[in-house]
Amino acid sequence: MRVLHTSDWHLGHTFCDRSRADEQAFFLRWLRSTIEENDIDALVVAGDIFDTTNPPAEALSAYYGFLASLNPMGLARPSGRKLRAIVVGGNHDSPARLTAPRDILDAIDVTVVGGHDPARESVFLGDAAGVLVPLKGPSGEVELVVAAVPFLHDSSLGVRGLDGAEDEVRAQMARAFREVYTRLADKAQAAFPGVPIMATGHLTCLASEGAFPTEEDAVPRPIHRVGSIGALGPGVFDERLRYVALGHIHRGFAVDAAGRVHYSGTPVQVSTVEGAGSRRVLRVDIDEKPLKLHSINVPQRRRLVRIAGSLDEVIASLRGTGAKGDELPPYVTAEVGLVSPNPRAEEQVFQAAERMGAGGAQVLAVRTRVVHRADASPVASPTADTRDLSPEEAFLFAWRLKYPDATPSPQILQRFRSLLDGVHPPAELSK
């Protein structure tokens, strides 16, 4: 049985108010081709299908259009198995919105588990925390069971100790998650003895319990008590689970040394800290012992780039940040470090990008910040009482506090004095 693990599509995402629909549509077309080329038996999407709980119409259209395109692939495939898609909700998704068309999607071999649902308790193979999805082979026998577990909020798991000690709350969370996966593994084993079991999850899980995600992990926002208890460890997943497909963290990596618990990461860059070069999906050959994982790189349609440095350094970096191959021009945010005021810094960065032409980087946002030399001397307090300082002395002191590595130019001083006198500054100073 061959499974393709992906997550965190964030359909409908915008970057600096720019739509990402073209890049996401490109990914979905690529994904469909990849499923066909790799003869995939089951597609597993481990949460955060959408970027918001109320996604735009174009994101909904892309999602349903993609799922509909998978159905014909189940009719005649080399493996003889019927393609099945399993989608679980993430913390960015609306469980009700995902689940609403469940009956229609089930008719085209798509199983959707939006969130915790007590109504499932009385359904065969159902559980409030997840659903068991049996996948059949050509002979009609079940060859794999997927415990489809969506994002589970603290309250749905019965964890109430929000005011308890950090270690105590984390122990409650770990125990609650362990019970979920053990219960589902018990049910799967009882219903389908000897059949391999895999599971999904949407949470923060790291090799060291209690550790906190790094910037590189690019967690879009903390979950589970505002992220204050740190990560759960891989020990929450029952040992009978052959593979655990995780979503939420945007970096693809194995949580445990054996590679049994894995994040696939975002296939389309959502932030600049993620890096454009590590986008991937994972092909999992469940029948292989030991488990075989194949990382398949996702071609990037557009990179998101952050550039920081002095004005000269930012402009120089822009020149080397154009489109590569068939990709679209990168979206760039720039941070310019200034040692003295430069009201035209933002304009100069945009002008430099315009000179690069159509294939150059598209600068979407520029911000400036004051930088100080590491060896800069601290600014001494005024010797006189601050109430006795003249306006110009107070101005110079405030200037040194903000720009210790630069002195105000004669033009700046002249402009300040003209403001004191209530006169409009000369035209050349107002430019």
Secondary structure as the mmCIF struct_conf table of DSSP 4:
data_model
#
loop_
_struct_conf.conf_type_id
_struct_conf.id
_struct_conf.beg_label_comp_id
_struct_conf.beg_label_asym_id
_struct_conf.beg_label_seq_id
_struct_conf.end_label_comp_id
_struct_conf.end_label_asym_id
_struct_conf.end_label_seq_id
STRN STRN1 ARG A 2 THR A 6
STRN STRN2 LEU A 11 LEU A 11
TURN_TY1_P TURN_TY1_P1 GLY A 12 GLY A 12
STRN STRN3 THR A 14 PHE A 15
TURN_TY1_P TURN_TY1_P2 CYS A 16 ASP A 17
STRN STRN4 ARG A 18 SER A 19
HELX_RH_AL_P HELX_RH_AL_P1 ALA A 21 GLU A 37
TURN_TY1_P TURN_TY1_P3 ASN A 38 ASP A 39
BEND BEND1 ASP A 41 ASP A 41
STRN STRN5 ALA A 42 ALA A 46
BEND BEND2 GLY A 47 GLY A 47
STRN STRN6 PHE A 50 PHE A 50
BEND BEND3 ASP A 51 ASN A 54
HELX_RH_AL_P HELX_RH_AL_P2 ALA A 57 LEU A 70
HELX_RH_3T_P HELX_RH_3T_P1 ASN A 71 GLY A 74
TURN_TY1_P TURN_TY1_P4 LEU A 75 LEU A 75
BEND BEND4 ALA A 76 ALA A 76
TURN_TY1_P TURN_TY1_P5 PRO A 78 SER A 79
HELX_LH_PP_P HELX_LH_PP_P1 ARG A 81 LEU A 83
STRN STRN7 ARG A 84 VAL A 88
TURN_TY1_P TURN_TY1_P6 ASN A 91 HIS A 92
BEND BEND5 ASP A 93 ASP A 93
HELX_RH_AL_P HELX_RH_AL_P3 PRO A 95 THR A 99
TURN_TY1_P TURN_TY1_P7 ALA A 100 PRO A 101
HELX_RH_AL_P HELX_RH_AL_P4 ARG A 102 ALA A 107
TURN_TY1_P TURN_TY1_P8 ILE A 108 ASP A 109
STRN STRN8 VAL A 110 VAL A 113
BEND BEND6 GLY A 115 GLY A 115
HELX_RH_3T_P HELX_RH_3T_P2 PRO A 118 SER A 122
BEND BEND7 VAL A 123 VAL A 123
TURN_TY1_P TURN_TY1_P9 PHE A 124 LEU A 125
STRN STRN9 GLY A 126 ASP A 127
TURN_TY1_P TURN_TY1_P10 ALA A 128 ALA A 129
STRN STRN10 GLY A 130 LYS A 136
TURN_TY1_P TURN_TY1_P11 PRO A 138 SER A 139
BEND BEND8 GLY A 140 GLY A 140
STRN STRN11 VAL A 142 ALA A 148
TURN_TY1_P TURN_TY1_P12 ASP A 154 ASP A 154
HELX_RH_3T_P HELX_RH_3T_P3 SER A 155 LEU A 157
TURN_TY1_P TURN_TY1_P13 GLY A 158 GLY A 158
TURN_TY1_P TURN_TY1_P14 LEU A 162 ASP A 163
BEND BEND9 GLY A 164 GLY A 164
HELX_RH_AL_P HELX_RH_AL_P5 GLU A 166 ALA A 191
BEND BEND10 PHE A 192 PHE A 192
TURN_TY1_P TURN_TY1_P15 PRO A 193 GLY A 194
STRN STRN12 ILE A 197 HIS A 202
BEND BEND11 LEU A 203 LEU A 203
STRN STRN13 CYS A 205 CYS A 205
BEND BEND12 ALA A 207 SER A 208
TURN_TY1_P TURN_TY1_P16 GLU A 209 GLY A 210
HELX_RH_3T_P HELX_RH_3T_P4 GLU A 215 ASP A 217
BEND BEND13 PRO A 220 ARG A 221
BEND BEND14 HIS A 224 HIS A 224
HELX_RH_3T_P HELX_RH_3T_P5 ARG A 225 GLY A 227
TURN_TY1_P TURN_TY1_P17 SER A 228 ILE A 229
HELX_LH_PP_P HELX_LH_PP_P2 ALA A 231 ALA A 231
STRN STRN14 LEU A 232 LEU A 232
HELX_LH_PP_P HELX_LH_PP_P3 GLY A 233 GLY A 233
HELX_RH_3T_P HELX_RH_3T_P6 PRO A 234 VAL A 236
BEND BEND15 PHE A 237 PHE A 237
TURN_TY1_P TURN_TY1_P18 GLU A 239 ARG A 240
STRN STRN15 LEU A 241 GLY A 247
BEND BEND16 HIS A 248 ARG A 251
STRN STRN16 PHE A 253 ALA A 254
BEND BEND17 VAL A 255 ASP A 256
TURN_TY1_P TURN_TY1_P19 ALA A 257 ALA A 258
BEND BEND18 GLY A 259 GLY A 259
STRN STRN17 VAL A 261 TYR A 263
BEND BEND19 PRO A 267 VAL A 268
BEND BEND20 SER A 271 SER A 271
HELX_RH_3T_P HELX_RH_3T_P7 THR A 272 GLU A 274
HELX_RH_3T_P HELX_RH_3T_P8 ALA A 276 SER A 278
STRN STRN18 ARG A 280 ASP A 285
TURN_TY1_P TURN_TY1_P20 ILE A 286 ASP A 287
BEND BEND21 GLU A 288 PRO A 290
STRN STRN19 LYS A 292 ASN A 297
HELX_LH_PP_P HELX_LH_PP_P4 VAL A 298 GLN A 300
BEND BEND22 ARG A 301 ARG A 302
STRN STRN20 LEU A 304 GLY A 309
HELX_RH_AL_P HELX_RH_AL_P6 LEU A 311 ARG A 319
TURN_TY1_P TURN_TY1_P21 GLY A 320 GLY A 320
TURN_TY1_P TURN_TY1_P22 GLY A 325 ASP A 326
HELX_LH_PP_P HELX_LH_PP_P5 GLU A 327 PRO A 330
STRN STRN21 TYR A 331 LEU A 338
BEND BEND23 VAL A 339 SER A 340
TURN_TY1_P TURN_TY1_P23 PRO A 343 ARG A 344
HELX_RH_AL_P HELX_RH_AL_P7 ALA A 345 ARG A 355
TURN_TY1_P TURN_TY1_P24 MET A 356 MET A 356
TURN_TY1_P TURN_TY1_P25 ALA A 358 GLY A 359
BEND BEND24 GLY A 360 GLY A 360
STRN STRN22 GLN A 362 VAL A 370
TURN_TY1_P TURN_TY1_P26 ALA A 374 ASP A 375
HELX_LH_PP_P HELX_LH_PP_P6 ALA A 376 PRO A 382
BEND BEND25 THR A 383 ALA A 384
HELX_RH_3T_P HELX_RH_3T_P9 THR A 386 ASP A 388
HELX_RH_AL_P HELX_RH_AL_P8 PRO A 391 LYS A 402
TURN_TY1_P TURN_TY1_P27 PRO A 404 ASP A 405
HELX_RH_AL_P HELX_RH_AL_P9 PRO A 410 LEU A 420
TURN_TY1_P TURN_TY1_P28 ASP A 421 GLY A 422
HELX_LH_PP_P HELX_LH_PP_P7 HIS A 424 PRO A 426
HELX_RH_3T_P HELX_RH_3T_P10 ALA A 427 LEU A 429
#
